[in-house]
Structure formats: C-alpha cells, structure tokens
Amino acid sequence: DTEVTQTPKHLVMGMTNKKSLKCEQHMGHRAMYWYKQKAKKPPELMFVYSYEKLSINESVPSRFSPECPNSSLLNLHLHALQPEDSALYLCASSQDARILWEQYFGPGTRLTVT
Amino acid sequence: SQQGEEDPQALSIQEGENATMNCSYKTSINNLQWYRQNSGRGLVHLILIRSNEREKHSGRLRVTLDTSKKSSSLLITASRAADTASYFCATAPGGSRLTFGEGTQLTVNP
C-alpha cells in the first residue's frame, strides 16, 4: 500500500472555528510532513515529524498546531484562521527524514476560510 | 526564497511530441527530485537523481543533472494528453527540508 490518505477533501471554516485535518499512511514511514500550497505556487513546508517527534517547524503561526499521535497518523489542528490561510494543505511521508528519500503525498485538503 | 527555478513556466505541445523542462538551483545538493501534480491534487514522485549521476531514465522520462551548472532537465518523450500537469523539481539544500521550484505547467493537446 503506497497511499497517503487525507480527510476531509474540502473544508470551509469561519475565522472563529476549530477544525482538524487528518493524514494517514501505512507504509511504515517514520517521517511525515505538512505542506501549504497556494494556487499556481509550489508547496511550502510547514512541519516535519521524524519518529513521531516534531523536528522542523518553519515558523508557522500558532493558529496551526500539528500532532502526531502515532507513526501512521498526522493531524493539523486549526484555530482562529485568517482568510489568507485558504490553500491546499498537503500531507506527505517518507521512509525517514533524511534527504535521500522520496516523499509520498496525499491528495490534499482544500481549505477555505471565510 | 525558492531553491529551484524552472523554465519554461508554461509549455504547450501536441500529443506525440517531446517536452523538455529545465530546473536551476543555487546551492550544492545530494540529490534532485522531480514531481508531477495534476490540477489541484497531490504530488507524485517521478524520479530521483543523485549528485554523482549524470543521467537517469524511467519509462518515457529522462532526467539529466549537471552539477557544474547547477541545473537539471526533465524530458518526456512521446507525450500524451494524460501528461498534462505541473512539474516541479525539488532539492534539499543542506538538510531535510525539501524545497520545490516554481514549476512548469505542461499542456499536451490531443
């Protein structure tokens, strides 16, 4: 199984809402990633988890809160977002966080903040 | 700032033609990767070329790497309408952060 799944596919939320994005992989990968992608732009790294520990936070605002409950799951908790946070949020995984490994991406969650 | 820059930004060709897109990067690398993204969906890994390799093939894909010029190219031969997508090069300069180029939007017309 080389699939990374993400739920939900689409999410519309108000600026006062709290919601969560979920990501799951069953490839035994020990590194998981969150990216943000705006229209017609490349993905931008937000967070990296290595062996279930947060290893990289790319100075992401605290209204985004990642969580890695176990080696297969990755969550992104959202609270008090701004309209400019509307984007495609992509989850990815790789065998580990070393630079040599290719990453497997999920289909993304399209987030709209109203 | 982005590590990679891609050229051209957009490319439109007819089915059966070859498509070539280029990527330039700024710092030394251990490897360079190419990904494809169909409209509004996740990225799919295409090929990884290590810094000590000059050329690599995978099916209809051919990737070259010139570390002296800090550049790479992706050639898709005998293109198909299904190849219509955005193509990104990606590097990890000095660490585990994968950094993507701006991408090339390829359109293959039937």
Interface residues (C-beta under 8 A of the other chain):
Chain A: V4 Q6 A31 Y33 K41 P42 P43 L45 V48 S50 S55 I56 E58 L88 L90 A92 A97 R98 I99 L100 E102 Q103 Y104 F105 G106 P107 G108 R110
Chain B: Q2 N30 N31 Q33 Y35 G40 R41 G42 L43 V44 H45 L48 R50 F88 A92 G95 S96 R97 L98 T99 F100 G101 E102 G103
